[in-house]
């Protein structure tokens, strides 16, 4: 067995991947509160912190917005006179910043503390 130090950066990477996948698989009707709660419990288990279901929504929305920017369907995309997109990169960067803030908030609110784990 090997000791591994599980840091905030590791936890943020796990959250980013899991919430991104959760957003990709969003049903047409959206998620119910119970589904958010179940997902929050899964995240709590994965990163060993107390993840509140209500804190996930901002990160989830950031991923939905990033998908919309990638598909050029986001409501804040601006076209210039020639019909090409002007602000897609800046919009994606702003959403990425919001996503990073959301992940940071989830970790702070969940009282995440770096810890040692055993890996096989």
Rosetta silent file (secondary structure, phi, psi, omega in degrees, C-alpha in Angstrom):
SEQUENCE: XXXXXXXXXXXXXXXXXXXXXXXXXXXXXXXXXXXXXXXXXXXXXXXXXXXXXXXXXXXXXXXXXXXXXXXXXXXXXXXXXXXXXXXXXXXXXXXXXXXXXXXXXXXXXXXXXXXXXXXX
SCORE:     score description
SCORE:     0.000 S_00000001
   1 L     0.000  148.614 -179.143    0.000    0.000    0.000 S_00000001
   2 E  -122.813  137.905  174.641    1.083    3.533   -0.724 S_00000001
   3 E   -81.554  133.045  176.517    0.174    6.706    1.156 S_00000001
   4 E  -123.604  136.730  177.351   -1.234    9.448   -1.069 S_00000001
   5 E   -90.734  118.758 -178.252   -1.829   13.033   -0.038 S_00000001
   6 E   -97.673  108.699 -173.157   -5.287   14.128   -1.233 S_00000001
   7 L  -100.992  177.095  176.087   -5.215   17.926   -1.629 S_00000001
   8 H   -61.304  -36.409  178.541   -7.744   20.612   -2.516 S_00000001
   9 H   -63.192  -40.591  176.983   -6.481   20.516   -6.096 S_00000001
  10 H   -64.383  -45.899 -179.454   -7.240   16.804   -6.269 S_00000001
  11 H   -62.082  -41.017  178.917  -10.694   17.337   -4.769 S_00000001
  12 H   -63.816  -38.404  178.281  -11.404   20.182   -7.219 S_00000001
  13 H   -65.506  -40.204  177.233  -10.405   17.943  -10.141 S_00000001
  14 H   -64.162  -45.774  178.784  -12.754   15.207   -8.897 S_00000001
  15 H   -60.472  -45.943 -178.649  -15.580   17.741   -8.485 S_00000001
  16 H   -58.896  -46.162 -179.671  -14.968   19.225  -11.941 S_00000001
  17 H   -64.971  -49.752 -175.738  -15.076   15.822  -13.607 S_00000001
  18 H   -65.453  -44.189 -179.377  -18.101   14.535  -11.693 S_00000001
  19 H   -70.086  -35.632  176.022  -20.184   17.711  -12.004 S_00000001
  20 H   -61.584  -43.326  177.746  -19.249   18.006  -15.694 S_00000001
  21 H   -65.685  -41.357  177.827  -20.466   14.471  -16.303 S_00000001
  22 H   -59.492  -41.545  179.642  -23.598   15.180  -14.252 S_00000001
  23 H   -69.038  -39.904  178.945  -24.267   18.255  -16.428 S_00000001
  24 H   -61.269  -33.779 -176.068  -23.674   16.337  -19.668 S_00000001
  25 L   -94.256   15.605 -178.272  -26.239   13.744  -18.649 S_00000001
  26 L   -60.877  125.650  176.963  -28.910   16.268  -17.657 S_00000001
  27 L   -70.820  163.040 -178.643  -32.356   15.002  -18.668 S_00000001
  28 L   -57.839  -36.708 -179.240  -34.662   17.281  -20.638 S_00000001
  29 L   -80.683   -3.314 -177.069  -36.823   17.924  -17.563 S_00000001
  30 L    82.695 -176.016  179.831  -33.725   18.767  -15.470 S_00000001
  31 L   -98.483  149.805  175.181  -32.849   17.223  -12.146 S_00000001
  32 L   -87.814  167.055  177.364  -35.098   16.973   -9.108 S_00000001
  33 H   -60.180  -39.667  179.226  -34.035   18.024   -5.638 S_00000001
  34 H   -62.692  -38.442  178.865  -33.780   14.349   -4.666 S_00000001
  35 H   -67.733  -39.227  175.263  -31.415   13.688   -7.585 S_00000001
  36 H   -62.350  -42.053 -179.676  -29.237   16.648   -6.529 S_00000001
  37 H   -64.099  -42.160  178.050  -29.191   15.319   -2.959 S_00000001
  38 H   -63.176  -42.406  178.920  -28.163   11.837   -4.118 S_00000001
  39 H   -65.322  -40.191  178.400  -25.426   13.340   -6.280 S_00000001
  40 H   -62.285  -39.288  177.072  -24.211   15.520   -3.379 S_00000001
  41 H   -63.450  -39.117  177.614  -23.924   12.415   -1.192 S_00000001
  42 H   -62.846  -45.060  178.605  -21.841   10.763   -3.927 S_00000001
  43 H   -63.301  -40.826  178.575  -19.540   13.789   -4.085 S_00000001
  44 H   -57.898  -43.102  179.441  -19.264   13.836   -0.287 S_00000001
  45 H   -65.852  -43.272 -175.312  -18.125   10.239   -0.361 S_00000001
  46 H   -66.288  -38.743 -175.858  -15.638   10.803   -3.203 S_00000001
  47 H  -107.432    0.299  178.738  -13.840   13.792   -1.678 S_00000001
  48 L    57.219   52.354  176.263  -14.480   13.083    2.015 S_00000001
  49 L  -147.612  165.405 -178.442  -16.144   16.429    2.698 S_00000001
  50 L   -89.039   97.843 -179.604  -19.669   17.596    3.418 S_00000001
  51 L   -93.960  120.314  178.541  -21.074   18.625    0.015 S_00000001
  52 L   -86.494  136.805 -174.700  -24.430   20.389    0.243 S_00000001
  53 H   -62.049  -32.954 -176.821  -26.734   19.729   -2.694 S_00000001
  54 H   -69.028  -24.964 -178.744  -27.665   23.404   -3.111 S_00000001
  55 H   -76.514  -15.360 -177.843  -23.993   24.367   -3.695 S_00000001
  56 H   -74.943  -27.291 -170.497  -23.754   22.121   -6.752 S_00000001
  57 H   -60.073  -39.981 -179.643  -26.231   24.119   -8.812 S_00000001
  58 H   -65.473  -41.781  178.109  -23.892   27.022   -9.687 S_00000001
  59 H   -66.738  -41.387  177.428  -21.156   24.671  -10.907 S_00000001
  60 H   -58.804  -45.754 -179.423  -23.720   22.620  -12.829 S_00000001
  61 H   -64.388  -35.844  177.730  -25.040   25.806  -14.482 S_00000001
  62 H   -62.142  -41.023  176.891  -21.502   26.859  -15.423 S_00000001
  63 H   -65.662  -41.398  177.483  -21.053   23.567  -17.290 S_00000001
  64 H   -59.347  -42.398  177.911  -24.403   24.008  -19.043 S_00000001
  65 H   -64.837  -40.214  177.734  -23.248   27.503  -20.093 S_00000001
  66 H   -63.452  -39.271  176.351  -19.904   26.150  -21.336 S_00000001
  67 H   -62.636  -40.482  179.587  -21.739   23.571  -23.458 S_00000001
  68 H   -65.721  -38.880  177.442  -23.903   26.367  -24.886 S_00000001
  69 H   -64.849  -43.785  179.610  -20.818   28.457  -25.731 S_00000001
  70 H   -61.795  -33.286  179.666  -19.190   25.463  -27.429 S_00000001
  71 L   -91.228    2.677 -178.609  -22.359   24.950  -29.485 S_00000001
  72 L    59.566   33.199  179.350  -22.671   28.709  -30.193 S_00000001
  73 L  -115.087    4.256 -178.882  -26.142   28.748  -28.634 S_00000001
  74 L   -68.297  140.323 -175.860  -25.370   30.791  -25.500 S_00000001
  75 L   -67.197  -19.560 -178.680  -27.597   33.847  -25.168 S_00000001
  76 L   -95.960    5.874  177.145  -24.626   36.171  -24.492 S_00000001
  77 L   -73.609  131.904  179.960  -22.694   35.335  -27.672 S_00000001
  78 L  -108.059  138.799  175.137  -22.303   38.433  -29.844 S_00000001
  79 E  -103.318  142.794  175.294  -21.949   38.432  -33.616 S_00000001
  80 L   -87.011 -175.344 -175.128  -20.014   41.125  -35.437 S_00000001
  81 L   -63.481  -28.017  179.932  -21.175   42.742  -38.695 S_00000001
  82 L   -83.916   -2.780  177.449  -19.747   39.951  -40.825 S_00000001
  83 L    91.009    3.833  177.500  -21.743   37.408  -38.839 S_00000001
  84 L   -94.139  160.024 -174.772  -18.816   35.819  -37.036 S_00000001
  85 E   -78.594  133.001 -179.055  -18.643   35.424  -33.281 S_00000001
  86 L   -95.511  -39.195 -165.198  -16.780   38.139  -31.406 S_00000001
  87 L  -117.529   20.066 -175.260  -16.830   37.176  -27.747 S_00000001
  88 H   -61.896  -44.598 -178.671  -16.860   33.381  -27.514 S_00000001
  89 H   -64.845  -46.618 -179.549  -13.391   33.111  -25.933 S_00000001
  90 H   -64.187  -38.828  178.839  -14.003   35.881  -23.395 S_00000001
  91 H   -64.882  -44.222  178.543  -17.388   34.428  -22.506 S_00000001
  92 H   -63.560  -39.442  178.401  -15.919   30.959  -21.980 S_00000001
  93 H   -64.516  -41.094  178.482  -13.133   32.412  -19.806 S_00000001
  94 H   -63.763  -42.133  179.158  -15.678   34.276  -17.660 S_00000001
  95 H   -67.116  -39.630  176.556  -17.743   31.105  -17.227 S_00000001
  96 H   -60.444  -40.044  176.781  -14.577   29.116  -16.362 S_00000001
  97 H   -63.025  -42.516  177.358  -13.815   31.712  -13.669 S_00000001
  98 H   -63.218  -39.034  178.426  -17.341   31.325  -12.291 S_00000001
  99 H   -63.354  -45.526  178.549  -16.900   27.552  -12.344 S_00000001
 100 H   -60.164  -42.127  176.934  -13.620   27.789  -10.425 S_00000001
 101 H   -62.187  -40.362  179.705  -15.312   30.044   -7.849 S_00000001
 102 H   -64.707  -42.673  178.906  -18.177   27.552   -7.531 S_00000001
 103 H   -65.652  -40.832  177.257  -15.797   24.634   -6.974 S_00000001
 104 H   -61.481  -42.644  179.998  -13.842   26.657   -4.409 S_00000001
 105 H   -63.661  -41.792  178.698  -17.089   27.504   -2.613 S_00000001
 106 H   -60.014  -44.081 -179.034  -18.158   23.837   -2.529 S_00000001
 107 H   -68.319  -39.470  179.781  -14.833   22.864   -0.953 S_00000001
 108 H   -69.419  -44.419 -179.161  -14.888   25.711    1.578 S_00000001
 109 H   -68.010  -31.256 -179.423  -18.486   25.167    2.593 S_00000001
 110 L   -83.922    2.491  178.484  -17.924   21.412    2.837 S_00000001
 111 L    56.075   45.625  177.960  -14.976   21.936    5.208 S_00000001
 112 L   -67.900  136.284  175.323  -12.609   19.967    2.989 S_00000001
 113 L  -129.658  132.089  175.950   -9.248   19.269    4.620 S_00000001
 114 L   -55.434  144.445 -177.312   -6.284   17.719    2.818 S_00000001
 115 E  -152.250  167.224  178.979   -5.700   14.226    4.107 S_00000001
 116 E   -95.229  141.373  176.398   -3.717   11.053    3.589 S_00000001
 117 E  -132.068  158.363  174.753   -5.236    8.026    1.904 S_00000001
 118 E   -98.406  134.660  177.326   -4.058    4.537    1.199 S_00000001
 119 E  -118.767  141.881 -179.409   -3.918    3.368   -2.397 S_00000001
 120 L   -77.527    0.000    0.000   -3.568   -0.245   -3.459 S_00000001
